[in-house]
Amino acid sequence: MPELPEVETVRRGLEQKLNNFIINKVEVCRDSTVAFPSNKEEFIKGLQNSLIYKWDRRGKYLIAQLKKVQNENAQYPLEYSQNKGFLVIHLRMTGYFKFIEKSTHPCKHTRIRFFDKNNNELRFVDVRSFGQMWWINKGLSLNKIIKGLGSLGPEPFSKDFDANYLKKVISKRTKSIKAILLDQTIVAGIGNIYADESLYSAGISPFREARTIKKNELIKLKESIVTVLKKSIGSGGTTFSDFRDLEGENGNFGLQTNVYRRTGKQCRKCGRLIERQKITGRSTHWCPKCQK
Ligand SMILES: [Zn+2]
């Protein structure tokens, strides 16, 4: 599943490719991809004649700010034109976008297609079909309509996410630290890969009860999370999911993991073999010697 670095890579790609993209036509190939409004015609109508003004990311959600297109030749700055709500996307397991100049015939996994007047297409492809999209009209609350968005914890890069915050939220938690890191209401955007890699880098066992972790360890954990995520964003995301960037490429520019999917291989620091075990249903990889 794409995690924060992959979604951020997609966001940057969209920002680059879809500069001033005006949605002229929308085609919904699979109704269930539209999560809101419940009427797909309303979704289509709401998005038509919208300019994608800005791409944001919150956790694993992509959020496009839309502006109303009144007169394409109007000379006033866009920031003053009327808002037309938001297009929100969650890629889930296998969703990805593809930007196609001069649209071609879609593959059978195509779920939603956006066209501009020159027939350039932004295509949403999703093999397993868990991906979702919302069109939230202005005046409506994103956080109320999209429950998962409303309950998200702080972004790992924000100043709200530090050792004091972590100490406060985990001080009574008996869950494992691994389960805590996967909890999107505690911190946004971290999934299985980056939880394992961050814990390795901080030298903390994924099985530790969250409340037993000391302040100095939490400082290290926060630093590790930020370093691991930044490094991955810099490399365009990992290659371990079915993640693809806008060119349809699997993002991997030589990024190495230390523990994730390295079961039975030697730890890069101490040589002990990396182990794997499930924690709350998720495969967890760690070095028994380096992580205490
Ligand atoms: Zn080791």
Residues whose N, C-alpha, C, O or C-beta is under 5 A from the ligand:
A	BS01	ZN	C267 K269 C270 G271 R272 C287 K289 C290
